[in-house]
Amino acid sequence: MKLGISSYTYTWAVGVPGHLPPDPLTVVDLLDKAASMSIHVLQIADNLPLDRLSDSELNDLAQRAAKLDVDIEVGTRGIARDHLNAYLQLARCLRSPILRVVVDTTEHRPSEDEMIKTLSTIIPELEKAGVCLAIENHDRFPVKVLARIIQRVGSEYVGICLDTVNSFGALEGPEIVVKTLGPWVVNLHVKDFSIHRADHMLGFTIQGQPAGQGRLDVPWLLQEMAACGRDPNAILELWTPPEKTIEETIDKEDAWATASIEYLRQLIPD
């Protein structure tokens, strides 16, 4: 297991629609940031689409990553066959062992059967490339459905990217998520959180916290991964609540990332 950062560690600095910073972080900026912190894994997800880079930019990125000793993991959103094929080629170019994917897009929310049909057709390409498709638990599908999809596809080249918070959207907490999906985890998103009752007492708010400062029991999480015989890279993601200005928000996000990495380093020394 290696500790990594993501384009979703520095979401505000990369740029949230409607809240773009004056100088958004680029892929190269993130790569250099990882190297400066002695982090050896960088996951580049759908908020920083790699298919917008030219061939020369991709080659330069691959060479720079190798020079800095940072492994790149490729991520995207959507499972349209042409889209997956394009990102599989990107994964091969950047030597990513996984292709992390969020299934739903704003235009396409495939059914379970459609997912199985699409995923089954791409397995030969995944095997040839030596790339494992890592499906992230992301709100809509309960974890039992995701587990059933993985079992029905029946390939070691299709697994789970386990996020510790996303499944609250499907009314499921970390315990049931880890218990159900643990055997198929090929990538891990460590995202800490807090749950607060609203001041008016009518409801709750779930929001992010720096790793080790919220409700997520990170030592338990890592122990459960080991108990399942899984050794995925652990990628820090943050849900940083915004401040009054984008500049203040980015400073807060950076401080949270630093504090989170310091904490996780005690548990994941690489």
WOWOSUL-V698555 format. One line per field, one symbol per residue. phi: phi as a letter, one per 30 degrees, with the letter a starting at -180 (. if undefined). psi: psi as a letter, one per 20 degrees, with the letter a starting at -180 (. if undefined). burial: 1 if it has 9 or more other C-alpha atoms within 8 Angstrom, else 0. A space follows every 10 residues. Layout:
BEGIN
phi = ???
psi = ???
burial = ???
END
This chain:
BEGIN
phi = .cdbcbdcdc edddkceibd ddbddceded dddeddchcc bbcccddbdd ddddeddddd ddddddddic dcccbabjce eddddddddd dddchddbbd bcddbdcbbd deddeddddd dceedddddi ccdcdddbid dddddddddd dddibdcbbc cccdbededc ibcedddddd cedcdcabcd bdabbbdded ickbccbdbd ejccdddded edddddddic bddccdbbcd ddcdbddddd ddeddddddd deddedcbdi
psi = pqprrrijhl ghhgoppilp rhmqprgggh ghgghhjkpj popoaiimph iiqrghhggh gggggghilp ppppqapqkp ghgggghhhg gghjlpirnp ppgqrhipnq rghhgggghh iighhgghik pppoppomfg pqhhggghgg hhglpijobp oopihhihij kprhghgggg igijpiqpoo orrqpppqhj jmrqpprrqq pijbipnggg ghhhghhikq mqqoppqpno qqahqhghgh gggggggghg ggghhhhni.
burial = 0111111111 1111100001 1001100001 1001100011 1111111110 0000000110 1100110001 1111111110 0011111101 1111011111 1111100000 0000110110 0110011000 1111111110 1110111011 0010001111 1111111111 0111011101 1101111111 1111101100 0001001111 1101110100 1001110001 0111111111 0000010111 0111011011 1011100100
END
